[in-house]
Amino acid sequence: LVPAISLAYEEAENAIMSRAPRNIKTDRMVTWQVLCHSYLFAGVMEALFSILAFFCVFWTHGVALADLCFPDSKLHFSGS
């Protein structure tokens, strides 16, 4: 929804249709910088926040981290 709203308020470009199309052999849309940013930065951040959200949902329902990661260990008290 946010990208659609930002496109609605974007200024129009002058003479966009009179420009020549990009050269397929020299003008790349995906470069090494884009790949590194998307996989090494944005991908890692998205994975970390997803894992954090996973554990937060269990924590809000009373399930401890030790119960999820080490169910058979002596790290937590299991009761009688």
N, C-alpha and C positions, 0 to 999 in steps of 0.2 A: 504494500500500500504506500509506503514512504517513497519508493522510487517513482511511482506513478504521480504522486503529488508534486514531486520535484520537477518532473517533466512538464507538468502543467504550468509551472511558474518560470520555466527556463526561457531566456530571451531567444528570439528567432535569429538564425544566422543569415547574413546577407549573401545572396547569390550562391547558395549552397548547391543548387542544381546546375550551375554553370561551371563548376570545378570539374576537372578531369578525374576519372576514377583512379584509385590507387593502383600502383604497379604490383602485380601479384608476386613477382620474383624478388623485389627489393623491399617493399613496404610490408612488414609483418605485423599482424594484429597481436600475436602472442610471442613475446620475447622471453629471454632467460630471466629478466628482471620480473616480469609478470608471473612466470612460473614459480620462481623462488618466493615471491611475496604470497602467492595464493596457497602454495603447499607448505612452505616452511614457516610462515608467520600466521596467516589467517587460518590455515588448517590445524596447526598446533593449538592456537587459541580456541578454536571451535571445539576441538576434542577435549581440552582441559575443562572448559565450561560445561560441556555435556557430562563429563564424569562427575564434576562437582554437583551438577543438578541431580544426577542419579543418586549420589550419596545423601544429598539434602532431603530428597523425598523420603528415603528410608529413615533418616534421622528424625524427621517431623512425625513419623508414625511409630517412633520408639524402637527402631531396630538400630543397634549399635554397629559401628564400623568393624569392630572385632567379630561380631556375629556374621558379617558378610564376607570378610576376608579370611578369617581363621576360625571356621565353625567347630573344629575338633580340637583346638588347642586349649591350654590351661590359662590363656591370657585373660579370660573373663569368667565371672562367676555365673554358673548356669542355674543355680537354685537346686532345690531338692525334690 
